[in-house]
Amino acid sequence: MADHVGVDPKSVERWISTNRTPHRGHRWKAASFLGVDEVYVWPSVQKQAETASTSELITYYPHRGAVPTALWSSLIEQATSHVEILVYAGLFLFDSHPDLRDQLAQKATAGARVRILLGDPDSEAVGQRGDEEGIGGDLAARARITRRYLEPTMATTGVEVRSHDTILCNSIYRFDDDVLVNPHVLGAPAGQNPVLHFRYLPGARTFRHYMRSFDYAWERGMPAVR
């Protein structure tokens, strides 16, 4: 457990013997290692859940274009531990941040975990979504462009890229304790749909709920091959 969380074994002993509640990042890693919710291991954080869950929502944007470019840039630049993206293509993000590929490599080298899930352009799910958005095979083409753009970065230790054939209900963009969720509305391109900005709070469920969704897709994804 200590090796997985990245702490001294004596710290884990204190969590058990003195019922000490560890830092939220350590709680999350420990709970993930055990395959349970952090509240199951540390019930005391449940007391914060009722008020915390409503407080996790930072703001709401009526469409993706309303999300300030400065917010995307700030979240990317400040992320130090996690950058996790679940999309079909997400090409807009790389088009609007030409240095993102290098930033991801730098963050991974510095110890961040970078996980990117792109839609399999040959999958039925991507084809269906392209038809729903009214762009047909162009969505698959955009997914291929994003993957090609990421290829040099995939050689960096810590950068993991997988393809998926999941029917997505949301695109997910996680930067440390912040996550932007872009719901997929039938008949409308992702860029025309709302974006919800959540920030993790101990004991709350929304941030963790979406990240469990990310992990679900990640476990079923296929590693991208350069």
C-alpha positions as CSV (number, residue, x, y, z in Angstrom):
1,M,0.0,0.0,0.0
2,A,2.8,2.4,0.9
3,D,4.5,1.7,-2.4
4,H,1.3,2.3,-4.4
5,V,0.4,5.5,-2.6
6,G,4.0,6.8,-2.4
7,V,4.4,7.2,1.4
8,D,6.4,5.7,4.2
9,P,5.0,2.4,5.5
10,K,4.8,4.0,9.0
11,S,2.3,6.5,7.6
12,V,0.0,3.6,6.5
13,E,0.4,2.1,10.0
14,R,-0.7,5.3,11.6
15,W,-3.8,5.4,9.3
16,I,-4.8,2.0,10.8
17,S,-3.6,2.2,14.4
18,T,-4.6,5.8,15.2
19,N,-7.5,6.1,12.8
20,R,-5.8,9.1,11.2
21,T,-7.4,10.4,8.0
22,P,-4.7,11.0,5.3
23,H,-4.4,13.8,2.8
24,R,-7.1,13.5,0.1
25,G,-4.7,12.6,-2.6
26,H,-3.4,9.7,-0.5
27,R,-7.0,8.6,0.4
28,W,-7.9,8.5,-3.3
29,K,-4.9,6.4,-4.2
30,A,-5.4,4.0,-1.3
31,A,-9.1,3.6,-2.0
32,S,-8.3,3.0,-5.7
33,F,-5.7,0.4,-4.7
34,L,-8.3,-1.4,-2.5
35,G,-11.1,-1.1,-5.1
36,V,-13.4,0.8,-2.8
37,D,-14.8,4.3,-2.2
38,E,-12.7,6.5,0.1
39,V,-15.8,6.9,2.4
40,Y,-15.8,3.2,3.0
41,V,-12.3,3.3,4.4
42,W,-12.6,6.8,6.1
43,P,-16.3,7.3,7.0
44,S,-15.5,10.7,8.6
45,V,-15.2,12.3,5.2
46,Q,-18.9,11.4,4.5
47,K,-19.9,14.2,6.9
48,Q,-18.6,16.6,4.3
49,A,-20.5,15.0,1.4
50,E,-23.9,16.6,1.8
51,T,-22.6,20.2,1.4
52,A,-19.5,19.3,-0.6
53,S,-21.4,17.7,-3.5
54,T,-23.3,20.8,-4.4
55,S,-20.1,22.9,-3.9
56,E,-18.2,20.9,-6.5
57,L,-19.9,22.6,-9.4
58,I,-17.8,25.7,-10.1
59,T,-19.7,27.0,-13.1
60,Y,-21.8,26.1,-16.1
61,Y,-21.2,27.1,-19.7
62,P,-24.0,27.0,-22.3
63,H,-21.7,25.6,-25.0
64,R,-18.1,24.6,-25.3
65,G,-17.1,27.8,-27.1
66,A,-18.2,29.8,-24.0
67,V,-15.4,28.2,-22.0
68,P,-12.7,30.9,-21.8
69,T,-9.5,30.0,-23.6
70,A,-7.7,31.3,-20.6
71,L,-9.3,28.7,-18.4
72,W,-8.2,25.8,-20.6
73,S,-4.7,27.3,-20.7
74,S,-4.6,27.8,-16.9
75,L,-5.8,24.3,-16.1
76,I,-3.3,22.8,-18.5
77,E,-0.4,24.8,-17.2
78,Q,-1.2,24.3,-13.5
79,A,-1.7,20.5,-13.7
80,T,1.1,18.6,-11.9
81,S,-0.3,15.2,-11.1
82,H,-3.0,14.2,-13.6
83,V,-4.1,15.1,-17.1
84,E,-6.8,12.7,-18.3
85,I,-8.9,13.2,-21.4
86,L,-11.7,11.1,-22.8
87,V,-13.0,12.1,-26.2
88,Y,-13.8,10.9,-29.6
89,A,-11.4,13.3,-31.3
90,G,-10.8,16.5,-29.1
91,L,-9.0,18.1,-32.0
92,F,-10.2,21.6,-31.0
93,L,-8.1,21.4,-27.8
94,F,-4.9,20.6,-29.7
95,D,-5.7,23.2,-32.5
96,S,-6.2,25.9,-29.9
97,H,-3.1,24.9,-27.9
98,P,-0.3,24.3,-30.3
99,D,2.2,23.6,-27.5
100,L,-0.1,21.0,-25.7
101,R,1.8,18.0,-27.1
102,D,5.1,19.3,-25.6
103,Q,3.4,20.3,-22.4
104,L,2.0,16.8,-21.9
105,A,5.5,15.3,-22.4
106,Q,7.0,17.7,-20.0
107,K,4.4,17.0,-17.3
108,A,4.8,13.3,-17.7
109,T,8.5,13.6,-17.4
110,A,8.0,15.6,-14.2
111,G,5.9,12.8,-12.7
112,A,2.3,13.6,-13.8
113,R,0.1,10.8,-15.1
114,V,-1.1,11.6,-18.6
115,R,-3.9,9.3,-19.9
116,I,-5.7,10.1,-23.2
117,L,-8.5,8.1,-24.7
118,L,-9.4,8.7,-28.3
119,G,-12.2,7.2,-30.3
120,D,-11.3,4.3,-32.5
121,P,-11.9,5.8,-36.0
122,D,-12.9,2.4,-37.4
123,S,-15.4,1.7,-34.6
124,E,-19.2,1.6,-34.9
125,A,-19.5,4.1,-32.0
126,V,-17.4,6.8,-33.8
127,G,-19.3,6.2,-37.1
128,Q,-22.7,6.5,-35.3
129,R,-21.7,9.6,-33.5
130,G,-20.4,11.2,-36.7
131,D,-23.8,10.5,-38.3
132,E,-25.6,12.0,-35.3
133,E,-23.5,15.2,-35.5
134,G,-24.2,15.4,-39.2
135,I,-20.5,15.2,-40.2
136,G,-20.4,11.5,-41.1
137,G,-16.8,10.2,-41.6
138,D,-15.3,13.5,-40.7
139,L,-15.4,12.7,-37.0
140,A,-13.3,9.6,-37.7
141,A,-10.9,11.7,-39.7
142,R,-10.6,14.2,-36.8
143,A,-9.8,11.3,-34.4
144,R,-7.0,10.1,-36.8
145,I,-5.6,13.6,-37.0
146,T,-5.5,13.9,-33.1
147,R,-3.8,10.5,-32.9
148,R,-1.2,11.4,-35.5
149,Y,-0.5,14.7,-33.6
150,L,0.1,12.8,-30.4
151,E,2.4,10.1,-31.9
152,P,5.7,11.8,-31.0
153,T,4.5,12.3,-27.4
154,M,3.6,8.6,-27.0
155,A,7.3,7.8,-26.8
156,T,7.5,9.7,-23.5
157,T,7.3,7.6,-20.3
158,G,4.2,8.5,-18.4
159,V,2.1,9.4,-21.5
160,E,-0.4,6.7,-22.2
161,V,-2.7,6.9,-25.2
162,R,-5.5,4.4,-25.8
163,S,-8.3,4.0,-28.4
164,H,-11.8,3.1,-27.4
165,D,-15.1,2.1,-29.0
166,T,-17.3,3.3,-26.2
167,I,-20.6,5.0,-26.8
168,L,-19.7,8.3,-25.0
169,C,-22.3,10.2,-23.0
170,N,-19.7,12.9,-22.1
171,S,-16.3,14.1,-23.1
172,I,-14.1,14.4,-20.0
173,Y,-11.1,16.7,-19.5
174,R,-9.4,16.3,-16.1
175,F,-6.6,18.5,-14.8
176,D,-5.6,17.5,-11.3
177,D,-8.6,18.3,-9.1
178,D,-10.6,20.1,-11.9
179,V,-12.7,18.3,-14.5
180,L,-14.6,19.8,-17.4
181,V,-17.5,17.6,-18.6
182,N,-19.0,18.2,-22.0
183,P,-22.3,16.2,-22.4
184,H,-23.1,14.7,-25.8
185,V,-26.6,15.7,-26.9
186,L,-28.2,13.7,-29.7
187,G,-28.2,15.5,-33.0
188,A,-25.7,18.3,-31.9
189,P,-21.9,18.4,-32.2
190,A,-20.0,18.4,-29.0
191,G,-19.0,22.0,-29.4
192,Q,-22.6,23.1,-29.3
193,N,-23.3,21.3,-26.0
194,P,-23.0,22.6,-22.4
195,V,-19.8,22.2,-20.3
196,L,-19.8,21.7,-16.6
197,H,-16.8,22.6,-14.5
198,F,-16.4,20.6,-11.3
199,R,-13.7,20.7,-8.7
200,Y,-13.0,17.8,-6.3
201,L,-13.9,18.1,-2.7
202,P,-13.4,15.5,0.0
203,G,-16.5,13.3,0.5
204,A,-18.4,14.7,-2.5
205,R,-19.3,12.3,-5.3
206,T,-19.6,14.2,-8.6
207,F,-16.0,14.5,-9.5
208,R,-15.3,10.9,-8.5
209,H,-18.4,9.7,-10.3
210,Y,-17.1,11.1,-13.6
211,M,-13.6,9.8,-13.0
212,R,-15.0,6.3,-12.4
213,S,-16.6,6.7,-15.8
214,F,-13.2,7.6,-17.3
215,D,-11.6,4.5,-15.6
216,Y,-14.4,2.3,-17.0
217,A,-13.6,3.4,-20.6
218,W,-9.8,3.3,-19.9
219,E,-9.9,-0.4,-18.7
220,R,-11.7,-1.3,-22.0
221,G,-9.5,0.8,-24.2
222,M,-6.7,-0.6,-26.4
223,P,-3.2,0.8,-26.2
224,A,-2.3,2.9,-29.2
225,V,0.6,1.7,-31.2
226,R,3.0,4.1,-32.9
